[in-house]
Amino acid sequence: MKRRDQIRMSAEEQRAFLAEGETLTCATMGPGGRPHLVPLWYVPAGETLLTWTYAASQKARNLQREPRATVLVESGSQYQELRGVSMECDVELVREPDQVAAIGLALTARHGGGEPGEQAREQVRRQAAKRVGLRFTPTRVASWDHRKLGGVY
């Protein structure tokens, strides 16, 4: 068996890994033709990942011009612990204010430790006016889990 086949995560393992992750690294193509990399909190939503950003941000402008990105979620610091999922994605910019706010509320709930109170909900609704949602839909996925090697490299 090839080493690549040994470390590949199953679809179920990928879903579990993405559910426990917090931050993805998003690569878009900048206006000068170079990759633009940024970290973003995200929320898994079925086969997609959701996040938001300021509508005037470089990544939003890049995605408006070219609605494709590669995202990476990774963990581990020692070789034998390395795990990750890399996804080439089509990206939808979500502009409808209620949908943008819903993404913001989901991010707040996931990364803020539970359902936000009314004050936090109002703050998210105000922020939504300046933001766009990003829906990453994978077209190609690569994954690895070096723990499956059992310490043998």
Phi, psi and omega in degrees: 000137178291147179303319180302318179292329181293323187263352180298138176275145172288168178301319179295318178296320178298314179300316180295318179297314180294328178292330180269342180288162180239322188236134172251155170256125183251127176249120173242169180265117180288168184296336179269006178088007178254151177297143175245116184250134178214145173273143179217139167291152182216167175231124173291140179218088185067235180272359183249167172240140181242144172204184174217166180203165175295138183299333181268004182291159179299317181297322178295318178295320178299316183288333175294320181284319184219096188281049175226148180208163168243132178240149181227131170240128184219162174206164178104147178239334175261150183309315184289354179255351189297130175221151177188160174227123176246131183230125167279129189228148161274140185238128174259128172273120182264121184247343182296121188307318180293324178290320177297315178298321179298320177295315178300319178293322177295319177297316180297317179295315184291317187260354179256004174089019177141182183301131181288149175286177184298322179296316178294321180298319179293321178297318178297317179299321177294317180296326183302332180295335182258001189241168169234148172275153177235124178247111180267117178248114184292139173249340178208134183232136171235142181218160177206148177215096183292346176297336180290347180280348178061033178081001179258124183248000000 
